[in-house]
Every structure is written in C-alpha cells, then in structure tokens.
Amino acid sequence: MTRKFAVGQTVRFSPDRHQLSSARGQFKIVRLLPEDASVFQYRVKSQSDGHERIVREDQLTRS
C-alpha cells in the first residue's frame, strides 16, 4: 500500500460529519505520520489560518 500524498503537496480537507466545526479548504502536507488501523495519516497546515491538524488520508483530495 502506498501513500497518495507527499510532503509539500497542497490538498483539500473534508472533515467527517462529527467534525463540522473543523475548517475545510486548502491545506499543505507538512509531515507523514504512521498508519493507524491500516489508514495513512498526515499532519497538515491550513493555507488560510496556519492551524495544523492530523488527518486521515481518506479525508483528503488533490487540490
């Protein structure tokens, strides 16, 4: 299994339903994180406010 995204890449974050207060939009991948339950994770930084968060690969799409 390979990752879909790389450090430095700009992606679009779509939060889960229970994360409605989370910011959507453009984020930059800042770090690759270990898998959790066979799902790749990433540390991303918001392009609009600089806030960083940890997200699952299935919450990201190419920008």
N, C-alpha and C positions, 0 to 999 in steps of 0.2 A: 504494500500500500504506500503510495507516495502523496506528498502534500500538494495541494492545488495552488498555494500562495507562497511568496518568498518575502524576506525582509526587504523593506523599502517600497514594496508594492502598495498602490492605493486601491482600496476595496470599499464596497458598500456594506454597512452593517444593518441587519434587520433583526431586532430583538424578538424574543419569544413573547407570547401573549402576556405572561405574568411579569414581563419586563417593560410594560408600556411607558413607564416614566423614563426609560433609557433613551438616550439620544440616538436617532437614526442618522444615516448620512455617510459622508466620506470619512474614511479612517486610513491611516498608514500603518502597515505592519512594522512593529518595532522589535519584536522578538518571537522566535519559535519556541513553543513550550511543549513539554512531554504530552503524550497521549493520555487521555482519561477515558476509561471504559472503551477503548479502541476508537476514540474520536480525537483527531488532532485539535490542539488549542493554540491560540496566538495571543500575544499582547499587542493591542492596537492603540493608536493615539488619534483622537478626533482632530480633523482638519479645521473645525470651526472654533472649538474652545480649548483644545490642548489636553482634555481629560483622557486618561488612559484607563483601559479596562481589559479583562481577559474574556475572550470569546471562543466559541466552538467554530470549527471550520464550516459546519452546516448553516451558520448564521451569516456567512459572508458570500458575496458575489463579486465578480470582476466589475470594476468601475468603468 
